[in-house]
Amino acid sequence: MMVWIGVLIIAIAIYFLVKQAETRLVLLVAGFAMATIAGTPMAAFKSFSHGIAEYKLFETIITVMGFSMVMKMTGCDQHLIHLLAKPVRKAGPLLIPVATFATFLVNSTLTSAAGAAAAAGAIIIPLLLASGVHPAVAAAAVLGGTYGSMFNPGYAMNALVANVAKAEAVAVVGNHFLPLLITCAVSALTLGALAYVRKENKGWGEVKAGAVKDDTFQLSYLKAFVPVVPLILILVANSKMVPALKELYISHTMLIGAFVAFLVSRQNPGKIAKEFFHGMGDAYGHICGIIICALVFVDGMKALGMVQALTQSMIAHPEVAKFSSGFGPFFLAVISGSGDAAATAFNKAVTVNAAQFGLQPLNMGSLAVLGGALGRSMSPLAGAAIICASYAGTSPMEVAKRNAPGMVLACLVATYLLVY
């Protein structure tokens, strides 16, 4: 009986998420409701306190977002994007997949999907429109590259998987590096092929003169290099090749990156510091807030016995566990618009028991994150989708329809690569 009450509460929560209610509020209220009905309201309060105390996980998340704010303030992100825009212009028949991959690379340094969509979309979407690409396809090409953040060890969900699997964030990235590349290729090429078949890859008019400013932009290769400084430092530190850097944390590399941005841009150091800490605060309130509320939600499910019932079902049917690792978060992300919330809830509730299903926690955790990201990349409710659609002058639903076939196929491929 309790399990079915939990199902009803989750259905109501999904309804409000579809209606674009505040994600953190929905998760928090649903979690408290389930815990209270189970007769253990203090479990929700304790979960909330436990979530706030996840300082090891949050240290990485908030400093990455602080660095991203510095990149935006100094304009270094725009130099990187303009550098990547040049090969996009020369891509020929592969114009659409190359645009997706360029956004993918941008998102690996600017880990916010909405932030990467806003930054890359401002340049790449007008380039595609000027080449005659259908507006919905142009927006879909950029939206389809907004899960490149999984390449970054500092990305919140990679840190979460590392925490659940008791591994290093770099090991998480290394584990899904090749599947992620293949997945991106599958979704990008599918979008390009469908655009070709539907004759949406050219001949759809041009944007207004002056809309593409790539030719007048004074590109600085030095500034374009700054966003990748932390990634290089992380790789060097984990290679153990430089003994002096072997104890360098991800958060430390973000501080160094912000200092390099100051040296290169020569902007007011006080303003740079202000933006860095402003980004940290925003990250705690938004990303970490979602993680905290998702913990309350999961513990509410546990209080009603839902997690135990789901776990037992997966133990009895291992194939269900394998398939649902990707498509469970995928479905939740499509209907809620948040891949992070879906992946966090799944990993905290299910991936912690991966060994009981005969699966590796790293594989299951990465697949849950990737499934959530793919689902969000075809959700008309996602912030990144709305941003891309507005740049292209089309509707988020049209953008989502273009990306749907590639994302479903990519999720099937990712499931096969990571858990079969």
Contacts in CASP RR format, 6 or more apart in sequence:
PFRMAT RR
TARGET T0000
AUTHOR 0000-0000-0000
METHOD contacts of the structure
MODEL  1
MMVWIGVLIIAIAIYFLVKQAETRLVLLVAGFAMATIAGTPMAAFKSFSH
GIAEYKLFETIITVMGFSMVMKMTGCDQHLIHLLAKPVRKAGPLLIPVAT
FATFLVNSTLTSAAGAAAAAGAIIIPLLLASGVHPAVAAAAVLGGTYGSM
FNPGYAMNALVANVAKAEAVAVVGNHFLPLLITCAVSALTLGALAYVRKE
NKGWGEVKAGAVKDDTFQLSYLKAFVPVVPLILILVANSKMVPALKELYI
SHTMLIGAFVAFLVSRQNPGKIAKEFFHGMGDAYGHICGIIICALVFVDG
MKALGMVQALTQSMIAHPEVAKFSSGFGPFFLAVISGSGDAAATAFNKAV
TVNAAQFGLQPLNMGSLAVLGGALGRSMSPLAGAAIICASYAGTSPMEVA
KRNAPGMVLACLVATYLLVY
2 37 0 8 1.000
2 38 0 8 1.000
2 304 0 8 1.000
2 305 0 8 1.000
2 306 0 8 1.000
3 304 0 8 1.000
3 305 0 8 1.000
3 306 0 8 1.000
3 309 0 8 1.000
5 34 0 8 1.000
5 37 0 8 1.000
5 304 0 8 1.000
6 34 0 8 1.000
6 37 0 8 1.000
6 301 0 8 1.000
6 304 0 8 1.000
6 306 0 8 1.000
7 306 0 8 1.000
9 30 0 8 1.000
9 31 0 8 1.000
9 33 0 8 1.000
9 34 0 8 1.000
9 37 0 8 1.000
10 30 0 8 1.000
10 301 0 8 1.000
12 30 0 8 1.000
13 26 0 8 1.000
13 27 0 8 1.000
13 29 0 8 1.000
13 30 0 8 1.000
13 297 0 8 1.000
14 332 0 8 1.000
14 335 0 8 1.000
14 336 0 8 1.000
16 26 0 8 1.000
17 23 0 8 1.000
17 26 0 8 1.000
17 335 0 8 1.000
17 336 0 8 1.000
17 337 0 8 1.000
17 338 0 8 1.000
17 381 0 8 1.000
18 335 0 8 1.000
18 336 0 8 1.000
18 381 0 8 1.000
20 381 0 8 1.000
23 290 0 8 1.000
23 293 0 8 1.000
23 336 0 8 1.000
23 338 0 8 1.000
23 341 0 8 1.000
24 289 0 8 1.000
24 290 0 8 1.000
24 292 0 8 1.000
24 293 0 8 1.000
25 293 0 8 1.000
27 290 0 8 1.000
27 293 0 8 1.000
27 294 0 8 1.000
27 296 0 8 1.000
27 297 0 8 1.000
27 341 0 8 1.000
27 345 0 8 1.000
28 48 0 8 1.000
28 293 0 8 1.000
28 296 0 8 1.000
28 297 0 8 1.000
30 297 0 8 1.000
30 300 0 8 1.000
31 44 0 8 1.000
31 296 0 8 1.000
31 297 0 8 1.000
31 299 0 8 1.000
31 300 0 8 1.000
31 301 0 8 1.000
32 41 0 8 1.000
32 44 0 8 1.000
32 296 0 8 1.000
32 300 0 8 1.000
34 297 0 8 1.000
34 300 0 8 1.000
34 301 0 8 1.000
34 303 0 8 1.000
34 304 0 8 1.000
34 306 0 8 1.000
35 41 0 8 1.000
35 42 0 8 1.000
35 43 0 8 1.000
35 44 0 8 1.000
35 47 0 8 1.000
35 296 0 8 1.000
35 299 0 8 1.000
35 300 0 8 1.000
35 303 0 8 1.000
36 44 0 8 1.000
37 304 0 8 1.000
38 300 0 8 1.000
38 303 0 8 1.000
38 304 0 8 1.000
38 305 0 8 1.000
39 303 0 8 1.000
40 303 0 8 1.000
43 299 0 8 1.000
43 300 0 8 1.000
43 302 0 8 1.000
43 303 0 8 1.000
44 296 0 8 1.000
44 299 0 8 1.000
44 300 0 8 1.000
44 303 0 8 1.000
46 299 0 8 1.000
47 295 0 8 1.000
47 296 0 8 1.000
47 298 0 8 1.000
47 299 0 8 1.000
47 300 0 8 1.000
48 292 0 8 1.000
48 295 0 8 1.000
48 296 0 8 1.000
50 295 0 8 1.000
51 291 0 8 1.000
51 292 0 8 1.000
51 295 0 8 1.000
52 292 0 8 1.000
54 163 0 8 1.000
54 288 0 8 1.000
54 291 0 8 1.000
54 292 0 8 1.000
56 163 0 8 1.000
57 156 0 8 1.000
57 159 0 8 1.000
57 160 0 8 1.000
57 163 0 8 1.000
57 291 0 8 1.000
58 284 0 8 1.000
58 288 0 8 1.000
59 249 0 8 1.000
59 251 0 8 1.000
60 153 0 8 1.000
60 154 0 8 1.000
60 156 0 8 1.000
60 159 0 8 1.000
60 169 0 8 1.000
60 249 0 8 1.000
60 250 0 8 1.000
60 251 0 8 1.000
61 154 0 8 1.000
61 156 0 8 1.000
61 159 0 8 1.000
61 283 0 8 1.000
61 284 0 8 1.000
61 287 0 8 1.000
61 288 0 8 1.000
62 279 0 8 1.000
62 280 0 8 1.000
62 281 0 8 1.000
62 283 0 8 1.000
62 284 0 8 1.000
62 288 0 8 1.000
63 250 0 8 1.000
63 251 0 8 1.000
63 254 0 8 1.000
63 255 0 8 1.000
63 280 0 8 1.000
64 111 0 8 1.000
64 152 0 8 1.000
64 154 0 8 1.000
64 155 0 8 1.000
64 156 0 8 1.000
64 250 0 8 1.000
64 254 0 8 1.000
64 283 0 8 1.000
65 111 0 8 1.000
65 112 0 8 1.000
65 279 0 8 1.000
65 280 0 8 1.000
65 281 0 8 1.000
65 282 0 8 1.000
65 283 0 8 1.000
65 287 0 8 1.000
66 254 0 8 1.000
66 258 0 8 1.000
66 275 0 8 1.000
66 276 0 8 1.000
66 277 0 8 1.000
66 278 0 8 1.000
66 279 0 8 1.000
66 280 0 8 1.000
66 283 0 8 1.000
67 230 0 8 1.000
67 254 0 8 1.000
67 257 0 8 1.000
67 258 0 8 1.000
67 276 0 8 1.000
68 77 0 8 1.000
68 110 0 8 1.000
68 111 0 8 1.000
68 112 0 8 1.000
68 115 0 8 1.000
68 279 0 8 1.000
69 275 0 8 1.000
69 276 0 8 1.000
69 278 0 8 1.000
69 279 0 8 1.000
69 282 0 8 1.000
70 76 0 8 1.000
70 257 0 8 1.000
70 258 0 8 1.000
70 261 0 8 1.000
70 272 0 8 1.000
70 275 0 8 1.000
70 276 0 8 1.000
71 77 0 8 1.000
71 109 0 8 1.000
71 110 0 8 1.000
71 226 0 8 1.000
71 227 0 8 1.000
71 261 0 8 1.000
72 110 0 8 1.000
72 119 0 8 1.000
72 275 0 8 1.000
73 267 0 8 1.000
73 271 0 8 1.000
73 272 0 8 1.000
73 275 0 8 1.000
74 223 0 8 1.000
74 226 0 8 1.000
74 261 0 8 1.000
74 262 0 8 1.000
74 264 0 8 1.000
74 265 0 8 1.000
74 267 0 8 1.000
74 272 0 8 1.000
75 223 0 8 1.000
75 265 0 8 1.000
76 223 0 8 1.000
76 224 0 8 1.000
76 226 0 8 1.000
76 227 0 8 1.000
76 261 0 8 1.000
76 264 0 8 1.000
76 265 0 8 1.000
77 106 0 8 1.000
77 109 0 8 1.000
77 110 0 8 1.000
77 119 0 8 1.000
77 227 0 8 1.000
78 119 0 8 1.000
78 123 0 8 1.000
78 217 0 8 1.000
79 219 0 8 1.000
79 220 0 8 1.000
79 221 0 8 1.000
79 223 0 8 1.000
79 224 0 8 1.000
79 226 0 8 1.000
80 106 0 8 1.000
80 109 0 8 1.000
80 223 0 8 1.000
80 224 0 8 1.000
80 226 0 8 1.000
80 227 0 8 1.000
80 228 0 8 1.000
81 102 0 8 1.000
81 106 0 8 1.000
81 119 0 8 1.000
81 120 0 8 1.000
81 122 0 8 1.000
81 123 0 8 1.000
81 124 0 8 1.000
82 123 0 8 1.000
82 214 0 8 1.000
82 217 0 8 1.000
82 219 0 8 1.000
82 224 0 8 1.000
83 219 0 8 1.000
83 221 0 8 1.000
83 224 0 8 1.000
84 102 0 8 1.000
84 105 0 8 1.000
84 106 0 8 1.000
84 120 0 8 1.000
85 102 0 8 1.000
85 123 0 8 1.000
85 124 0 8 1.000
85 127 0 8 1.000
85 214 0 8 1.000
86 214 0 8 1.000
87 98 0 8 1.000
87 102 0 8 1.000
88 95 0 8 1.000
88 98 0 8 1.000
88 99 0 8 1.000
88 102 0 8 1.000
88 124 0 8 1.000
88 127 0 8 1.000
89 127 0 8 1.000
89 214 0 8 1.000
91 97 0 8 1.000
91 98 0 8 1.000
91 99 0 8 1.000
95 128 0 8 1.000
95 131 0 8 1.000
95 133 0 8 1.000
95 201 0 8 1.000
96 128 0 8 1.000
96 133 0 8 1.000
96 137 0 8 1.000
96 141 0 8 1.000
96 188 0 8 1.000
96 191 0 8 1.000
96 192 0 8 1.000
96 195 0 8 1.000
96 201 0 8 1.000
97 141 0 8 1.000
97 185 0 8 1.000
97 188 0 8 1.000
97 189 0 8 1.000
97 191 0 8 1.000
97 192 0 8 1.000
99 124 0 8 1.000
99 127 0 8 1.000
99 128 0 8 1.000
99 138 0 8 1.000
99 141 0 8 1.000
99 142 0 8 1.000
100 141 0 8 1.000
100 142 0 8 1.000
100 144 0 8 1.000
100 145 0 8 1.000
100 184 0 8 1.000
100 187 0 8 1.000
100 188 0 8 1.000
100 191 0 8 1.000
101 145 0 8 1.000
101 184 0 8 1.000
101 188 0 8 1.000
102 120 0 8 1.000
102 124 0 8 1.000
103 116 0 8 1.000
103 117 0 8 1.000
103 120 0 8 1.000
103 121 0 8 1.000
103 124 0 8 1.000
103 141 0 8 1.000
103 142 0 8 1.000
103 144 0 8 1.000
103 145 0 8 1.000
103 146 0 8 1.000
104 144 0 8 1.000
104 145 0 8 1.000
104 147 0 8 1.000
104 148 0 8 1.000
104 151 0 8 1.000
104 184 0 8 1.000
105 148 0 8 1.000
106 116 0 8 1.000
106 119 0 8 1.000
106 120 0 8 1.000
107 113 0 8 1.000
107 116 0 8 1.000
107 120 0 8 1.000
107 145 0 8 1.000
107 146 0 8 1.000
107 147 0 8 1.000
107 148 0 8 1.000
107 149 0 8 1.000
108 148 0 8 1.000
108 149 0 8 1.000
108 151 0 8 1.000
108 152 0 8 1.000
108 231 0 8 1.000
109 152 0 8 1.000
109 227 0 8 1.000
109 228 0 8 1.000
109 230 0 8 1.000
109 231 0 8 1.000
110 116 0 8 1.000
110 119 0 8 1.000
110 149 0 8 1.000
110 227 0 8 1.000
111 149 0 8 1.000
111 152 0 8 1.000
111 154 0 8 1.000
111 155 0 8 1.000
111 156 0 8 1.000
112 149 0 8 1.000
113 146 0 8 1.000
113 147 0 8 1.000
113 149 0 8 1.000
113 373 0 8 1.000
113 376 0 8 1.000
113 382 0 8 1.000
113 383 0 8 1.000
113 384 0 8 1.000
114 382 0 8 1.000
114 383 0 8 1.000
114 384 0 8 1.000
114 387 0 8 1.000
115 384 0 8 1.000
115 387 0 8 1.000
116 145 0 8 1.000
116 146 0 8 1.000
116 148 0 8 1.000
116 149 0 8 1.000
116 384 0 8 1.000
117 142 0 8 1.000
117 143 0 8 1.000
117 146 0 8 1.000
117 383 0 8 1.000
117 384 0 8 1.000
117 385 0 8 1.000
117 387 0 8 1.000
117 388 0 8 1.000
118 387 0 8 1.000
120 142 0 8 1.000
121 142 0 8 1.000
121 387 0 8 1.000
121 388 0 8 1.000
121 391 0 8 1.000
122 391 0 8 1.000
123 212 0 8 1.000
123 214 0 8 1.000
124 138 0 8 1.000
124 141 0 8 1.000
124 142 0 8 1.000
125 138 0 8 1.000
125 139 0 8 1.000
125 141 0 8 1.000
125 142 0 8 1.000
125 388 0 8 1.000
125 391 0 8 1.000
125 392 0 8 1.000
126 207 0 8 1.000
126 211 0 8 1.000
126 212 0 8 1.000
126 391 0 8 1.000
127 212 0 8 1.000
127 214 0 8 1.000
128 137 0 8 1.000
128 138 0 8 1.000
128 141 0 8 1.000
129 135 0 8 1.000
129 138 0 8 1.000
129 204 0 8 1.000
129 205 0 8 1.000
129 206 0 8 1.000
129 207 0 8 1.000
129 211 0 8 1.000
129 392 0 8 1.000
130 206 0 8 1.000
130 207 0 8 1.000
130 211 0 8 1.000
130 212 0 8 1.000
131 202 0 8 1.000
132 201 0 8 1.000
132 202 0 8 1.000
132 203 0 8 1.000
132 204 0 8 1.000
132 205 0 8 1.000
132 206 0 8 1.000
133 141 0 8 1.000
133 195 0 8 1.000
133 200 0 8 1.000
133 201 0 8 1.000
133 202 0 8 1.000
133 204 0 8 1.000
134 195 0 8 1.000
134 198 0 8 1.000
134 200 0 8 1.000
134 201 0 8 1.000
134 204 0 8 1.000
135 204 0 8 1.000
135 392 0 8 1.000
135 393 0 8 1.000
135 394 0 8 1.000
136 200 0 8 1.000
136 389 0 8 1.000
136 392 0 8 1.000
136 394 0 8 1.000
136 395 0 8 1.000
136 398 0 8 1.000
136 399 0 8 1.000
136 401 0 8 1.000
136 402 0 8 1.000
137 191 0 8 1.000
137 192 0 8 1.000
137 195 0 8 1.000
137 200 0 8 1.000
137 201 0 8 1.000
137 402 0 8 1.000
138 392 0 8 1.000
139 385 0 8 1.000
139 388 0 8 1.000
139 389 0 8 1.000
139 391 0 8 1.000
139 392 0 8 1.000
139 393 0 8 1.000
139 394 0 8 1.000
139 399 0 8 1.000
139 402 0 8 1.000
140 191 0 8 1.000
140 388 0 8 1.000
140 399 0 8 1.000
140 400 0 8 1.000
140 402 0 8 1.000
140 403 0 8 1.000
141 188 0 8 1.000
141 191 0 8 1.000
141 192 0 8 1.000
142 388 0 8 1.000
142 391 0 8 1.000
143 377 0 8 1.000
143 382 0 8 1.000
143 384 0 8 1.000
143 385 0 8 1.000
143 388 0 8 1.000
143 399 0 8 1.000
143 403 0 8 1.000
144 187 0 8 1.000
144 188 0 8 1.000
144 191 0 8 1.000
144 377 0 8 1.000
144 403 0 8 1.000
144 407 0 8 1.000
145 184 0 8 1.000
145 188 0 8 1.000
145 377 0 8 1.000
146 373 0 8 1.000
146 376 0 8 1.000
146 377 0 8 1.000
146 384 0 8 1.000
147 184 0 8 1.000
147 370 0 8 1.000
147 373 0 8 1.000
147 374 0 8 1.000
147 376 0 8 1.000
147 377 0 8 1.000
148 180 0 8 1.000
148 184 0 8 1.000
149 155 0 8 1.000
149 157 0 8 1.000
149 373 0 8 1.000
150 157 0 8 1.000
150 158 0 8 1.000
150 173 0 8 1.000
150 176 0 8 1.000
150 180 0 8 1.000
150 366 0 8 1.000
150 369 0 8 1.000
150 370 0 8 1.000
150 373 0 8 1.000
151 173 0 8 1.000
151 177 0 8 1.000
151 180 0 8 1.000
152 158 0 8 1.000
152 173 0 8 1.000
152 231 0 8 1.000
153 159 0 8 1.000
153 168 0 8 1.000
153 169 0 8 1.000
153 170 0 8 1.000
153 172 0 8 1.000
153 173 0 8 1.000
153 234 0 8 1.000
153 250 0 8 1.000
154 169 0 8 1.000
154 234 0 8 1.000
154 250 0 8 1.000
156 287 0 8 1.000
156 288 0 8 1.000
156 291 0 8 1.000
156 340 0 8 1.000
157 340 0 8 1.000
157 343 0 8 1.000
157 344 0 8 1.000
157 369 0 8 1.000
157 373 0 8 1.000
158 169 0 8 1.000
158 172 0 8 1.000
158 173 0 8 1.000
158 369 0 8 1.000
159 169 0 8 1.000
160 291 0 8 1.000
160 343 0 8 1.000
160 344 0 8 1.000
160 347 0 8 1.000
160 369 0 8 1.000
161 167 0 8 1.000
161 172 0 8 1.000
161 347 0 8 1.000
161 351 0 8 1.000
161 361 0 8 1.000
161 362 0 8 1.000
161 365 0 8 1.000
161 366 0 8 1.000
161 368 0 8 1.000
161 369 0 8 1.000
162 168 0 8 1.000
162 169 0 8 1.000
162 171 0 8 1.000
162 172 0 8 1.000
164 347 0 8 1.000
164 348 0 8 1.000
164 351 0 8 1.000
164 352 0 8 1.000
164 361 0 8 1.000
164 365 0 8 1.000
165 172 0 8 1.000
165 351 0 8 1.000
165 360 0 8 1.000
165 361 0 8 1.000
165 362 0 8 1.000
165 365 0 8 1.000
166 361 0 8 1.000
167 361 0 8 1.000
167 362 0 8 1.000
168 238 0 8 1.000
169 250 0 8 1.000
170 234 0 8 1.000
170 235 0 8 1.000
170 238 0 8 1.000
171 362 0 8 1.000
172 362 0 8 1.000
172 366 0 8 1.000
175 362 0 8 1.000
175 363 0 8 1.000
175 366 0 8 1.000
176 366 0 8 1.000
176 367 0 8 1.000
176 370 0 8 1.000
176 418 0 8 1.000
178 417 0 8 1.000
179 366 0 8 1.000
179 370 0 8 1.000
179 413 0 8 1.000
179 414 0 8 1.000
179 417 0 8 1.000
179 418 0 8 1.000
180 370 0 8 1.000
182 413 0 8 1.000
182 417 0 8 1.000
183 370 0 8 1.000
183 374 0 8 1.000
183 410 0 8 1.000
183 413 0 8 1.000
183 414 0 8 1.000
183 417 0 8 1.000
184 410 0 8 1.000
186 406 0 8 1.000
186 409 0 8 1.000
186 410 0 8 1.000
186 413 0 8 1.000
187 374 0 8 1.000
187 377 0 8 1.000
187 403 0 8 1.000
187 406 0 8 1.000
187 407 0 8 1.000
187 409 0 8 1.000
187 410 0 8 1.000
190 405 0 8 1.000
190 406 0 8 1.000
190 409 0 8 1.000
190 410 0 8 1.000
191 402 0 8 1.000
191 403 0 8 1.000
191 406 0 8 1.000
192 201 0 8 1.000
194 200 0 8 1.000
194 402 0 8 1.000
194 405 0 8 1.000
194 406 0 8 1.000
195 201 0 8 1.000
195 402 0 8 1.000
220 264 0 8 1.000
222 264 0 8 1.000
223 264 0 8 1.000
223 265 0 8 1.000
226 257 0 8 1.000
226 260 0 8 1.000
226 261 0 8 1.000
226 264 0 8 1.000
229 253 0 8 1.000
229 256 0 8 1.000
229 257 0 8 1.000
229 260 0 8 1.000
230 250 0 8 1.000
230 253 0 8 1.000
230 254 0 8 1.000
230 256 0 8 1.000
230 257 0 8 1.000
231 253 0 8 1.000
233 245 0 8 1.000
233 248 0 8 1.000
233 253 0 8 1.000
233 256 0 8 1.000
233 257 0 8 1.000
234 248 0 8 1.000
234 250 0 8 1.000
234 253 0 8 1.000
236 242 0 8 1.000
236 245 0 8 1.000
237 245 0 8 1.000
237 246 0 8 1.000
237 247 0 8 1.000
237 248 0 8 1.000
237 253 0 8 1.000
240 246 0 8 1.000
258 272 0 8 1.000
258 276 0 8 1.000
261 272 0 8 1.000
262 269 0 8 1.000
262 272 0 8 1.000
287 340 0 8 1.000
290 338 0 8 1.000
290 340 0 8 1.000
290 341 0 8 1.000
290 344 0 8 1.000
291 340 0 8 1.000
291 344 0 8 1.000
294 341 0 8 1.000
294 344 0 8 1.000
294 345 0 8 1.000
294 348 0 8 1.000
295 344 0 8 1.000
295 348 0 8 1.000
297 345 0 8 1.000
298 307 0 8 1.000
298 345 0 8 1.000
298 348 0 8 1.000
298 349 0 8 1.000
300 306 0 8 1.000
301 307 0 8 1.000
301 349 0 8 1.000
302 308 0 8 1.000
302 349 0 8 1.000
307 349 0 8 1.000
307 350 0 8 1.000
310 349 0 8 1.000
310 350 0 8 1.000
311 350 0 8 1.000
311 353 0 8 1.000
311 356 0 8 1.000
313 320 0 8 1.000
314 320 0 8 1.000
314 321 0 8 1.000
314 324 0 8 1.000
314 350 0 8 1.000
314 353 0 8 1.000
314 356 0 8 1.000
314 357 0 8 1.000
315 321 0 8 1.000
315 356 0 8 1.000
315 357 0 8 1.000
318 357 0 8 1.000
318 358 0 8 1.000
318 359 0 8 1.000
321 350 0 8 1.000
321 357 0 8 1.000
321 358 0 8 1.000
321 359 0 8 1.000
321 364 0 8 1.000
322 357 0 8 1.000
322 359 0 8 1.000
322 415 0 8 1.000
322 419 0 8 1.000
322 420 0 8 1.000
323 415 0 8 1.000
324 350 0 8 1.000
325 346 0 8 1.000
325 350 0 8 1.000
325 351 0 8 1.000
325 359 0 8 1.000
325 364 0 8 1.000
325 365 0 8 1.000
325 367 0 8 1.000
325 368 0 8 1.000
325 415 0 8 1.000
325 418 0 8 1.000
325 419 0 8 1.000
326 367 0 8 1.000
326 368 0 8 1.000
326 370 0 8 1.000
326 371 0 8 1.000
326 372 0 8 1.000
326 411 0 8 1.000
326 414 0 8 1.000
326 415 0 8 1.000
327 371 0 8 1.000
327 411 0 8 1.000
327 415 0 8 1.000
328 342 0 8 1.000
328 346 0 8 1.000
328 368 0 8 1.000
328 371 0 8 1.000
329 339 0 8 1.000
329 342 0 8 1.000
329 343 0 8 1.000
329 345 0 8 1.000
329 346 0 8 1.000
329 368 0 8 1.000
329 369 0 8 1.000
329 371 0 8 1.000
329 372 0 8 1.000
329 375 0 8 1.000
330 342 0 8 1.000
330 371 0 8 1.000
330 372 0 8 1.000
330 374 0 8 1.000
330 375 0 8 1.000
330 407 0 8 1.000
330 411 0 8 1.000
331 375 0 8 1.000
332 339 0 8 1.000
332 341 0 8 1.000
332 342 0 8 1.000
332 345 0 8 1.000
332 346 0 8 1.000
332 372 0 8 1.000
333 339 0 8 1.000
333 341 0 8 1.000
333 342 0 8 1.000
333 343 0 8 1.000
333 371 0 8 1.000
333 372 0 8 1.000
333 373 0 8 1.000
333 374 0 8 1.000
333 375 0 8 1.000
333 376 0 8 1.000
333 379 0 8 1.000
333 382 0 8 1.000
334 375 0 8 1.000
334 376 0 8 1.000
334 378 0 8 1.000
334 379 0 8 1.000
335 379 0 8 1.000
335 381 0 8 1.000
336 342 0 8 1.000
336 379 0 8 1.000
336 381 0 8 1.000
337 375 0 8 1.000
337 376 0 8 1.000
337 379 0 8 1.000
337 381 0 8 1.000
337 382 0 8 1.000
337 383 0 8 1.000
337 385 0 8 1.000
338 376 0 8 1.000
338 382 0 8 1.000
339 371 0 8 1.000
339 372 0 8 1.000
339 373 0 8 1.000
339 375 0 8 1.000
339 376 0 8 1.000
339 382 0 8 1.000
342 368 0 8 1.000
342 371 0 8 1.000
342 372 0 8 1.000
342 376 0 8 1.000
343 365 0 8 1.000
343 368 0 8 1.000
343 369 0 8 1.000
343 371 0 8 1.000
343 372 0 8 1.000
343 373 0 8 1.000
346 365 0 8 1.000
346 368 0 8 1.000
347 365 0 8 1.000
347 368 0 8 1.000
347 369 0 8 1.000
350 364 0 8 1.000
350 368 0 8 1.000
351 361 0 8 1.000
351 364 0 8 1.000
351 365 0 8 1.000
351 368 0 8 1.000
352 361 0 8 1.000
354 360 0 8 1.000
354 361 0 8 1.000
354 363 0 8 1.000
354 364 0 8 1.000
354 365 0 8 1.000
355 361 0 8 1.000
357 364 0 8 1.000
359 419 0 8 1.000
363 418 0 8 1.000
363 419 0 8 1.000
364 418 0 8 1.000
364 419 0 8 1.000
366 418 0 8 1.000
367 414 0 8 1.000
367 415 0 8 1.000
367 418 0 8 1.000
367 419 0 8 1.000
370 411 0 8 1.000
370 414 0 8 1.000
370 418 0 8 1.000
371 411 0 8 1.000
371 414 0 8 1.000
374 407 0 8 1.000
374 410 0 8 1.000
374 411 0 8 1.000
374 414 0 8 1.000
375 407 0 8 1.000
375 411 0 8 1.000
376 382 0 8 1.000
376 384 0 8 1.000
377 384 0 8 1.000
377 385 0 8 1.000
377 403 0 8 1.000
377 407 0 8 1.000
378 400 0 8 1.000
378 403 0 8 1.000
378 404 0 8 1.000
378 406 0 8 1.000
378 407 0 8 1.000
378 408 0 8 1.000
379 385 0 8 1.000
379 400 0 8 1.000
380 386 0 8 1.000
380 395 0 8 1.000
380 396 0 8 1.000
380 397 0 8 1.000
380 399 0 8 1.000
380 400 0 8 1.000
381 396 0 8 1.000
382 396 0 8 1.000
385 396 0 8 1.000
385 399 0 8 1.000
385 400 0 8 1.000
386 396 0 8 1.000
388 399 0 8 1.000
389 395 0 8 1.000
389 396 0 8 1.000
389 398 0 8 1.000
389 399 0 8 1.000
392 399 0 8 1.000
END
